[in-house]
Amino acid sequence: MTVKVPTYSICNLRGVHHCMTEFTAYRIRDFMVSHDSLVFPHRHNFFQIVLFTTGGGSHSIDFQQYNIIPGQLYCMKPGQMHSWSFTPETEGYIVNFNETFITTACHNPDFLDDFPMFGTLRNPEQLSPEARLQIELHLSAMFHEYDTYRGEFQADLMRAMLVQLLIFIARSIEDPAVAGISKHNLALLRDFQKLIDQHYRNLRLPKAYADMLFITPNHLNAVCNAVTGKSAGELIRDRVLLEAKRMLAQKQPSIAEIGYALDFKDNAYFSRFFKKYTSLTPEEFRKSRGNFTSEMPVQH
């Protein structure tokens, strides 16, 4: 069964002659012109950082819609569904990179997990004037290097500048939800969320995850509540609901096929589950997201 949400790689965006590229940088206006045939909504298999410096419009990420305001920063992980609609004067920077662009150099497969913008924090981040200036200047320098130089060591310099950017962003973000939370518990939550992504289709009970983490269900619940304000069971449920919404946002597959793919024993059970937590039946949700089934060009 295929869920027909376009998933773009950097290769798709850059063209077949650039399929070895693991990093790209754009000004938003240039990106809108050169990629006006993008299908919306879509997903990426890479990380994306977007800073808006002027303009407005809206940006939708996994069914949460945000009004674009200058100084906003969005940090997206692979797999998230998003779309946008910009006003003509919108400007800023877009940085795309594959996880391996970073991890092959630092030899730490979990390196990006330690950055809060890819963890428990939610989009968007409204930067302070000081943080905005620092990050905007750094993005401008990154774009200049990427756009004007093609010589030896460029990829190494871009990698170093990207790590700097990630550090600048992490330092600029204050997350009261994790204040006073130990690094051990934050790492535990990160590992739990990874396991959810791997097993949410067929493991719904917190005990199954607690066993894999070698802790008790009570301990897992305590950590989840302390960091996110939600229980372990709620985090599992939210992941199932998110995937259901992503699948329902398309004309195909059928609702019965979606329920089967998410390991519900029958269509009625899936419909009751979905309505209980969204107040809509799957049919009503699909109808309400009718615009997600069309191809929408970037507005410019």
N, C-alpha and C positions, 0 to 999 in steps of 0.2 A: 504494500500500500504506500503510495507516494503523497506526501503533503506538499502541495504546489506553492510553497513560499520560496521565492528566489533566494538562493544563498550565494553571495558574491565572494570571490577571493580577490586578493590583490592582483592576481593574474588577469581576472575578468576586467578589472578596472583599468589596468595598464595596457592590456592587449597581449597577444600571443608572443610578441617579441620581447616581452619583459617578464616571462613566467618565473625567472629566478629571483625576481625582486621580492624582498621581504619587508620593505619599508617605503612609504610614500608620504609626501607632504604637499599640501595645497593651500592656496588662498580659497576661501569659500566661493567667491564669485567665479574664479577660474574653474573650480570643480563643477559648479552648476552648469557652466557653458559646455565643458568638455564631456560631461556625463548626463546630458539632458534626456537620454534614453533609458535611464535607470527605471526599473519597475518598482513601484511602491505599493505596499510595504515590502521590505526584504530583510534578509539576515546577512551577517558577515561571518566568515570563519576566521576573522582576525580581530584584533583590538583596535578601537578607534577613540581618539581624543578630539573633541571639538570645542573651540573657544569662539564665542560670538563677541565681536567688538562693536558692531553697529547693526542697526536694522531691527527686525521683528518677525512675527509670524508664529508658527507653532511647531512643536517637535513631539512626536508620539513614540514612546518606548514601552513595549510590552503592555499596550493598552492604557498606559498612563500618559495623558496629554499635558504638555507644558507650554506656557507662553514664553517665547524667546525674548530675553532681555539682555542688552549689552553687559558684558562682564560675567555671563554664565559659562560654566564649563561642564561638558558632558563627557563621561568616561564609560564606554560601552565594551562589554565582553563578547566573545564569539557566541553566536546563537540567539542573541536578543533580536526581536522583531521591531523594526522602527520605520518611521516615515516622517517626512517634514514638508512644510509649506512655508517658504520664506517671502518676505517683502523684498521688492527690487533692490533696496539699498543695503541689504544684509551683507555683512562682511565679517571676516575672521579667519581662523586657521583650522585645518583638518590634518591630523596625523594618523596614519594607518600603519600597523605593524603586526607581523606574525609573532607568536610566542617564541618560536625558535630563534628569531632575530636577537632576542635577549638571552635565552637560556643556553644556547650553544656556546656563548662566550663566558657566562658566569658558572656554567656547569651545575646549576641549581634548578631542577625542574619546577620547584615551588616558588621561585623568586617573585613572580608577579602577585602571588597570593598574599604576600606580606603588605601590599599597598592597600590602604583603606578604600580608595576609590573603586577598586575592583572587588571589594568584600562586602561589608555590611552596610556601607553608605548607599544612598539612593540619589539618582539624578534629580535635578541638576544641582551643581554647586555654584552658589553666588559668591564670587570672590570679593575679598576686601580690595579697596583701591591699591594698597601696597602689593598684595599678592597678584592682582591683575596686571600691574605694571611689570613686575618681575617675570611672570609667565608669558605675557605678551611679547616682551622684548626677547625672551629666549626663543619663543616660537618663530619670531621674525628672523632671528639669526639661523635657526634650523632651516627655515624655508629658503633663505638666501644661499646657504651652503648646499642644500639639496638641489636647488634650481640652477645654480651657476657653475658647479664644480663636478666634474666626472672623472677625476683622476684617481690615482692610487690612494688607498687608505680612506676614501670617502665613506665607505660603509662603516669602518671602525669609528670614525669621528661621529657619524650620525648615531651610532649605537651609544657612544659615550654621552652625546647630547640628549639622547632619549632618556637615559638613566637619570641624568640631571633633571630633566623635565618631570619625571615621575617623582623624584625626591622633592622638588619645589612644590608640586601639587599636594603631595602627602603632608608636607609641613604646613601648607596653607589651610588644610581642612581640620576643623575641630568637630569631633563627633561625641556629643555628650553621652550617647548611648554606651560608649566603651570606656568612659572615664573611670579609672580605678579598677578596670578589669585586667586581670593578669594576662601576660602574653600566652601563657599555657592555655588558658580558657579560650582566648581568641583563636589560637591554633586548633583547639579542639572543635570549636564551632566551624572553622574553615574545613576541617576534615569531615565533619558531619555533613556539611553542605555538598562537598564533593561526592560523598556516598549517596546522598539523596539524588543528585544528578545521574548517578550510575544506576540506581535501583528503584526509583520512585514508581516505575510501572508495575512492579510486582512485590515490593516490600512497603507496607503502609504502617507498621507498628513500630514505635520508638524502640522497643526492646530489641528488635532485630538489628537496629543500627548501634544501640548501646553495646550489644554483644561484639560487634565488629570493632568497636572502639575500646573494648575491654574496660568498660565502666558500667555503672548501674543506670537503669532508666531514670531514677530520681536525680542522679548527678547530671545526666544529659539534659533533663528538663530544667534543672536549676541554672545551668550555663546558658541555655537558649533563652530563658526568661530574663536573665541578667543582662544579656547583650542585645537581644532583639525585642524583648517585651512579649514574645510569643513562646508557646510551648513547643517541644520537639514535634508533637503530633500536628500542630498547626503549620509548622514549616514544611512538613511532608505534604500535607493537604494542599498548601498554597502552590507547591511545585506541580502537583497533579493538575490543579485548576489552571495554572498558567499554560501548561502544555495543551490542555483541552481547549483553551481559548485560542491558542496559536493555530490549532488544527481547525477549529470552527470558523476561523477568520477566512477560510477558503471555501470555494464551492464544493470541492472534493477533499477528502473522502466523505462518505455518508456518516450520519451521526451514529448509526449502529456500528460502523467500522471503527470510528473513533473510540467508542466505548470498549470495543473488543481490544483495540491496540493498547488501551490504558488498563487492561486487565479487569474490567468490570464484568460480572457474571452475566448480565443481560442489559439490554438497552434501557429498560425501565429503571433499573438500579442506577445506571449512569445519569439518567435524566433527573432522578430524585436528588442524587448527590450534587449535581451541578446547580440545580435550582435552590437547594438549601443554603448554599454559600454565595450565590450571586443574585438571587431573587428573580432569575430568568431561567426559562427552559433553554436547553441547547438550541432549539429551533429559533426561539426569540433572540438569543444572543447572536446567532448567525445572521438573522435578518437585520439586527441593529448594526452589524458591522459590514453591511453590504458594500461600503466603499472600499473595504479591504480586498475585495475580489476583482477589482479593476486595476488597470495599469494607469498610474498617475505620474506624469513627468514632473521633474523638478521645476518649480516655478521660478522664473527669472525675467 
